[in-house]
Amino acid sequence: MPFVGYYNGEFIESNTTPVPIEERGHQFGDGVYEVVRVYGGRPFLLDWHLERMENSLRAIQIANPFDRHAWVELINEAVRRSGEPESTVYWQVTRGIAPRNHVFPSANSVVSLTVRPQPPAKPANDIEAGPADHPLPPLVAWPDERWSNAFVKSINLLPNVIAKEVAHRLHAQEAMLVREGTITECSGSNVWFVKHGELYTHPTNRYILPGITRRFVLDLARESGVPVHEQALQLSDLKDVDEVFVTSTTQEIQMIGEIVVPVSQEQALHHLPSDIPSSLVESKEEFKTLWKMSAAPTVGSKLKQKFSETVHRIQDGEVTLAVRN
Ligand SMILES: Cc1ncc(COP(=O)(O)O)c(C=O)c1O
């Protein structure tokens, strides 16, 4: 049973439609979500995801319906039912079902969850051959139009959805979000830069989602002796950058080959997806290259290699994670 669904206390079939019309997640986007990757039948870094979910729920005052133990039981049961060793589990917690009114109701919060198969990521040696043989995907710089509490993993994803659609139409990996000149993160991942062998990524504050993969990669970098700066970069800093990659639960570590930016930022702010050209190739005049990879990534490929080795060692119980506060 590859697809597993769960809504408000019951496992459901994929073709059922359980969400009541007065569900606040559906009407207001009033809820939070999480996604965990399952490797070899075991949810990866689940404790870190549950900790982040608790922070998101607390930030918007939604009651957590389960304790840690009950969450682990539910997620493991869903994974067991799916029988898929390689999958992703998404879950949402909403403020519940109540007559439409912006004011918080006294309803119980509601949990929905799905498990879907996830194909394994490309192996690290895919990127070793360098850009000539394996062109790496671009990023497109795009205005960060999200609210100022991006640390909450809210189900309200409209600015992310639009930015990702732009990236998709341009055949880019991601939209790299820029808030008043500062690079924050991407529409669905954190972004990293390598300068002179040292790593740079935006600090964890309210303007980015504290990625679980980001946290894991920070540990891997420190273990590997790569100096790390949790420091934001400006678009203008890209001229000194040697490598770029993005990280997320579903993309793991993805190397980037080029960063493009709309020629007119002003124009980009008013672009709706219908105006976006269908690929970068077709839109040479509207986008200009800000950064292009000049050599095969060394720091990125080392971390990607270490990422997959460590995942397997953790899953095999050979190493436990030292949890940082
Ligand atoms: C906006 C945003 N930033 C960063 C990430 C990466 O977070 P994680 O590594 O926990 O998947 C995501 C993942 O969904 C995201 O949506």
The ligand as an SDF file (V2000), in Angstrom:
LIG
                    3D

 16 16  0  0  0  0  0  0  0  0999 V2000
   10.9160   27.8020    2.8720 C   0  0  0  0  0  0  0  0  0  0  0  0
   11.7100   26.5910    3.2000 C   0  0  0  0  0  0  0  0  0  0  0  0
   12.9650   26.7400    3.6270 N   0  0  0  0  0  0  0  0  0  0  0  0
   13.7390   25.6830    3.9410 C   0  0  0  0  0  0  0  0  0  0  0  0
   13.2580   24.3850    3.8100 C   0  0  0  0  0  0  0  0  0  0  0  0
   14.1530   23.2250    4.1490 C   0  0  0  0  0  0  0  0  0  0  0  0
   13.7710   22.6590    5.3880 O   0  0  0  0  0  0  0  0  0  0  0  0
   14.0420   21.1280    5.6940 P   0  0  0  0  0  0  0  0  0  0  0  0
   15.5000   20.9090    5.5400 O   0  0  0  0  0  0  0  0  0  0  0  0
   13.5640   20.9630    7.1010 O   0  0  0  0  0  0  0  0  0  0  0  0
   13.2380   20.3280    4.7160 O   0  0  0  0  0  0  0  0  0  0  0  0
   11.9430   24.1780    3.3920 C   0  0  0  0  0  0  0  0  0  0  0  0
   11.4070   22.8180    3.2820 C   0  0  0  0  0  0  0  0  0  0  0  0
   10.2480   22.5930    3.0680 O   0  0  0  0  0  0  0  0  0  0  0  0
   11.1420   25.3070    3.0900 C   0  0  0  0  0  0  0  0  0  0  0  0
    9.8730   25.1730    2.6710 O   0  0  0  0  0  0  0  0  0  0  0  0
  1  2  1  0
  2  3  1  0
  2 15  2  0
  3  4  2  0
  4  5  1  0
  5  6  1  0
  5 12  2  0
  6  7  1  0
  7  8  1  0
  8  9  2  0
  8 10  1  0
  8 11  1  0
 12 13  1  0
 12 15  1  0
 13 14  2  0
 15 16  1  0
M  END
$$$$
